[in-house]
Amino acid sequence: MELFDVYPLYEVTPVSAKGSVVTDNKGEEYLDFYGGHAVISIGHSHPHYIKRLKEQLDKIGFYSNAVQNPLQVQLAHKLGKLSGCRDYNLFMCNSGAEANENALKMASFQNGKERILAFKNSFHGRTSAAVATTDDEKIQAPINKQQKVTFLPLNDIRALQEEIAKGDVCAVILEAIQGVGGLDEPTTEFYQGMAKLCKENQVILIADEVQSGFGRTGLFFGFQHHGIHPDIITIAKGMGNGFPIGGVLIHNSIKATYGLLGTTFGGNHLACAAALAVLEVIEKENLLHNAAELGMYFKKKAAAISQVKRVKGRGLMVGLEFDFEVSEIRKRLIYRQHIFTGGAKDKHVLRILPALNITKGQLDLFFEKLKQELST
Ligand SMILES: Cc1ncc(COP(=O)(O)O)c(C=O)c1O
């Protein structure tokens, strides 16, 4: 058997990693400014993370959701405390798409409606409803197109108002800062207008924090920069620092009943240990502060580069917009400078998503190497 060939691959084979440095099978070191799509939050192979996972594996790795698992309760409490979202309850699953799939399902259970409002350039995952709310026809199979989804321009409050006024809207789903789309962020005015419209019309507001959550923007959640309270929040990526785990934070006003949601693997012992380790490191090492501080430092340095047309994003979720497509420079950064970066749907945007404990020295090194490539 061979692999189902859906990924174009770079010619790099990582075999080990520590912090923000990845080592390949030839012993070459790479600086990781992408964290495998925003997944690495506390750095590769963090000692506390390794210890907690190993200890858990020695005790019990998995049992189903039919029995008591105190780690799930610990995780919910810790997450509520660190995020400030104490009025929510946690449902655990395995990925970002699954988190959004469950969020959309919960919204529809709650108000009995079907039509979803999503935004141009959105990305919410590849499962049924999640991909239907993703603004990319290429990855939607005919079976996904049966869902009722309307895509609106970001920041167009009038368009949102007109759609909600039709009375059939179940939920609005948006990324706090668009990841795959290219780092666009709704304005605070739009956020607040949208939250008010949703509340007045019993429309469920879903904040997709799969990429922007877990401290990446300098606050625990990206929407917290805008003073709103979504009904449902979805999380994944940085939550497990590489261990597959996702979650849905559901506001207290939405009631659970037995059997409404479910999963075999979600919330297993190992996954909980991974997410707890991440939260413990975020708290102990004050990583939200580091993300906010170094994010500002990064943006300032980026803005001083003449070829950079615009710097987008917040904290350590940043996009550098050029007036040329970035695919070549990304290749040169990997092969010549040994730096991983990301692209976006907007081909002019270089996406930067380092671990939250990246250092100032590593940022300086990144800019040194980027400048070298921009001048050749
Ligand atoms: C904002 C956002 N939501 C959802 C997803 C889907 O997550 P997953 O690939 O874990 O299913 C992604 C993945 O890139 C994402 O960026």
The ligand as a Gaussian input file, in Angstrom:
#p B3LYP/6-31G(d) Opt

LIG

0 1
 C       -9.759000      28.374000      12.346000
 C       -9.725000      26.908000      12.070000
 N      -10.815000      26.163000      12.346000
 C      -10.827000      24.829000      12.138000
 C       -9.740000      24.179000      11.616000
 C       -9.772000      22.690000      11.400000
 O       -8.989000      22.057000      12.339000
 P       -8.522000      20.522000      12.123000
 O       -7.560000      20.511000      10.987000
 O       -7.928000      20.140000      13.440000
 O       -9.750000      19.744000      11.820000
 C       -8.585000      24.911000      11.309000
 C       -7.400000      24.242000      10.727000
 O       -6.535000      24.844000      10.142000
 C       -8.586000      26.308000      11.532000
 O       -7.514000      27.057000      11.244000

